[in-house]
């Protein structure tokens, strides 16, 4: 078995021009419909998870010097973090729904063309 030949073919395949098939176009449209919702959800979720963590640190006297005002602030910040994390999924569903509506006609048309060919 000639591994140099196999490696050369795999490198050549990376640089060869690829024809855009209908299935690849369908995958691209599907990704384009879902990507904004995913990006927003991850960003929003990470930010509010960090806010929740800061609130927990303040409330548990890890930061803030253990002062009473820091504990009260920590509870308030924690509640804001919990609220943000809680609304993340419904917001994701709304953004995903809008993305699917935007590309639905193109995706359905392309899917019908692919299924009619087979």
C-alpha positions, 0 to 999 in steps of 0.5 A: 500500500502506497501511503504517499499516493493516498496522501497526494490524492487527498491533498489534490481533492482538497484543492480540486474544484467541487461542483455544487450539487443540489444536496450541498446547496440544500445543506448551505441553505439549512445552515444559513437558516439556523446559524443566526439563531445558534450564534445568538443563543450561544453568545446570549447564554454565555454572557448571562451564565457569567452574570449568574456566576458573578452574582453567585460569587457576590452572594456567597462572599467569594468576592466583594469582601463579604459586605452585606451590600455585596450579598444583596447585590449578588442576589440581584445580579444572580436573579438577572442572570437566571432571568437571562438564562431562562429566556434564552431558549424561547428567544432561540426558538423565535429566531430559528422560526424566523430563519426557517420562514425566510428560507422555507420556500427555497429549501422546499423547492430544492428538496422537491427537485432532489426527491423528484430526481430519485 
